[in-house]
Amino acid sequence: STNNLEATTVNASNIQHGTVSITPTANTPTYKHIDFDEPFINIPVVTATAESAVIGDTVKGVSVANITTTGCDIYIYRTNTTSTNVNWIAIG
């Protein structure tokens, strides 16, 4: 069988990271757009995680969308309006 995995060499020049603070609307997916410091040559893989001890209870989810070579949208879904830091990393 074949797989569709792509090998990417990871080095400091193709990794960017940061933290964004999002104050959500309760029970509504809420996002902030981030811009990468430097554009990537190709669309990067981006992952995000909330700084929270109430994952699954109050923080229902974090995701990324609309990823381009220059930025993306980072979403959080909370049951309240507590401002939350979301850490992200992009590898391209």
URFEN-V939741 format. One record per backbone hydrogen bond with DSSP energy under -1.0 kcal/mol. CO is the residue of the C=O (numbers start at 1). NH is the residue of the N-H. If there is no record, write none. Layout:
CO/NH
CO/NH
This chain:
11/14
14/92
16/90
18/88
20/86
22/84
25/28
30/76
32/74
34/72
45/91
47/89
49/87
50/52
54/57
54/58
54/59
58/79
59/56
61/77
63/75
65/73
69/40
70/36
71/68
72/34
73/65
74/32
75/63
76/30
77/60
77/61
78/27
84/22
85/51
86/20
87/49
88/18
89/47
90/16
91/45
